[in-house]
Amino acid sequence: MKFVIAQMKHETHTFISETTSLSQFNAMGGGESLEGGAAIAASRGRNSALAAFIDMIEAAGFDFEVPFAGEAMPSGPVADDAFEWMCERIVGAVAKGCDAVLLDLHGSMATGRFADGEGELLGRIRKVAPDLPIGVALDFHCTLTDEIIDHASVITIYRTVPHVDMYETGERAAKTLLNIIQQKISPIMVARRIPLMASLEKMRPTESPMKDVMDLIRELEAGSNNILNASQSGGHPFTDVFPGGMAVVIIAKDNPEVAQEAAERVLKVAWEKRNDFVEPVEPYLKTLEWAKNLPGHPVIMADSGDIAASGGFAADMTVLKEAMRLGFEDLVAGPIHDPVSIRQMVAAGVGSEVTLDIGGKTSAPRLNYTGDPLRVSGRIRAIVDGRFKATGPMLRGLSVSIGLMAVLSTETMDILLTEQRVEALDVAIFTHVGIDPRERKYILLKSRQHFRAAFEPIAAHLVQIAGPGVTNPDFSTFPFKHIERPVFPLEKDTGYRLAKLGKVKH
């Protein structure tokens, strides 16, 4: 038996105009995306569905091929030529002949031509192999569509935020697909959705309200011999594609009624708690003033306004500017994406005193957003090659390469700048430049949820700050055009509406 295993991951921020090129599908690896043996070698020891697929198919003693493996940081729509190149590699491998496919996808990829990149890929595979078993692992923030549901045989979705279970999600997909093939059963996949746009801040499955939903998911899966797999999609508000909203996928052995009832139970729980899924947006200045007086250290402050891992620029300087005005001391801020300032620091050299206009060199016309640089004078403390091994729970085993990294120091703070966009998902991003965040009073990151896996264990306090920018949690500022309306909370009087996903599925 032969499997085709591939990865094509991108979370698209559709309100950003810059396109995502093929060269960006490098999983923060600094080089090109990978094929064949190089992709297999790079996956070893990783927290990814791709790594789980390879391990499980190898352990089962089956042959496999990896025609392509690539993951890009969230950003604007994927360039059409990049999408076509990736699809050609994957579909071409399937067309040569195989017995099954396992795909590590995100579920919220949009391209210049296609609002649903994953659905388009799956549809192309179905054209060359109509009856092929296809297992898919998706991100918790996937945007499920009719095409994804119709063309996949098995779908599993991450169950954690931060996503520390990417490998386990791949295991679930591979295990379910292998059971289907080896036991020669024809499972039933049921998917339903509701008009609920949940705040990303409220999607942690370890805290209510999402915990209540996820607890029921696990209860249904454990309590029924008929349910093979149950998955919850939180959705991704910054991917403005039809239909949007929150969804559930239930895979049953042979009883569609059991699957339909399970999906409805889960989504009714979510709907009843819809008000709890909305993050109240507090003025960032008020939050900063409160954080400044917290005892102990470090106080980890996460600014959600301009996050790289949500498609932002990682360059808005508003919150840092206010922190300086308020007199924060012993502060570490970053990483800030600013290749222009990096070049100026390289030209000046370590130890030099410089004045730089940091960050803010960004704009998003559809959101009427323009960044404003922050002028800072200080000493260049460090310039290093940004290659290091991630050791934290989320990026475990990833060889990170983010270009050059540099630190600008003043009397009251250190600012970390990076040549490539990156989010602080691992403590190593600071220790690599000689900064130990455990020893500092304040750490100001650009993050929302994913920083927690690595930084919560060392924090005296965690503080969420709703700063301005293209990933701000206030959905009322985004000009949605494609999601199905009405949707809560954009329309407060939205009624409960259970909708089917998939045109040919149950």
Protein Blocks (a to p, Z undefined) as FASTA:
>chain_A
ZZddddddddddfkbfbdcdfklmngonopacdehjllmmmmgopacfklmmmmmmmmno
pacddfbccdddddddddfklmmmmmmmmmmmmmnopabdcdddfhpaccfklmblmlmm
mmmmmmmmmmbccdddddfkbccdfklmmmpmbdcddfbdcdfklmmmmmmmmmmmmmmm
mnopacddddddddddcdfklmcfkbcfklmmmmmmmmmmmmpcklmbdcddebjfklcc
debjaddddddfklmklmmmmmmmmmmmmmmmmmmmpccdddfklmmmmmmmpgcjdddd
ddfklcfknopaolafklmmmmmmnopahiaedddddfklmmmmmmnoghiacdddeehi
acdfknopacdddddddddfbdcdfbdcdfbfklgoiacdebjadddddfkbccdddfbd
cddfbfklmmmnopafklpmbdcdddfklmmmmmmmmpfbdcddddedjkbfblklpccf
kbccdddfkbmmlccddddehjkbZZ
